[in-house]
Amino acid sequence: MILKRPSNQRRVRVAKKTKTVKPARKPYTAADIKLLKAHSKARTPVSKLSKLMKRSEGSLRQKALSLGIGLGHQR
């Protein structure tokens, strides 16, 4: 048995969900690590360092933690 829809009802199109693109992670180079260690010794504020290296403050803090060097408030 086939049911027909009344002519006064329309089909509603629903927008498809767009895929979110994750930002590509930039690996730390040996030069980046050397720079991070130098700025740690010079006690450069993390906010200035993040702008200089074009990385987030959290990223720099995590890398410093994994390297075992002090950065920011962890000194």
N, C-alpha and C positions, 0 to 999 in steps of 0.2 A: 504494500500500500504506500503510495507516494503522497506526502503532505505538501501542499503548496502554501506559500506565504502570501498573505494578503498584499495587494499591490501598493497599499499606502505605507508599508513598512520598508525601510531601507537597510542595507547592510552598512555597518559601521566599520571603518578601517581603523585599526589601532596601530600607532607608531611602533616600529620595532626598536628594541633597546640597542643603543650604540655600544660598541666595545670600548672599554677604557684601555688606554695605552699607558703602560708603566714606563717611567723615565729610565733610560739606560744608565746603568751604574758605571762610573768612571773609576777604573782601578788606580790604586796609588802606585806611582813610579818610585824608583830609588831616589830621584831628585826631590820628589814630594816629601818623602820621609826625612831626607836630609834637611830640607827647609823647615819641616815641622819641629825637628829636634833643635835646630838653631833658634827658632822663635820661642821654643819652650825655655831654653837657657836665657834668652834675652827678656823673658817675661812679657812678651807681646800679648795684649788683650785678645781673647778669642774672637771677638766681634771684628776686629781689624784683620786678624789672620784669615777669617772666613771670607772676607771680601777680597783679600789678596789672592787666596788660593782658589776662589770660586767654588767653595764647598760649604755645606751647612755647618753650623757650630756643633751640632750633634755628631755629625760624621767625623769631625776633627777630634772631638772628645773621645769617641769610641776608638779611633785609631791610636790616639795617645795612650789610652788605657790598655789596648792590646800590645803596644810597644813597651809599656811599663814606664812611661815618662809622664811627668806632671804637666798639666795644662789647665789654665783657668783656676777654679777654686779648689782643685784637687792637689795643690802643691803642699 
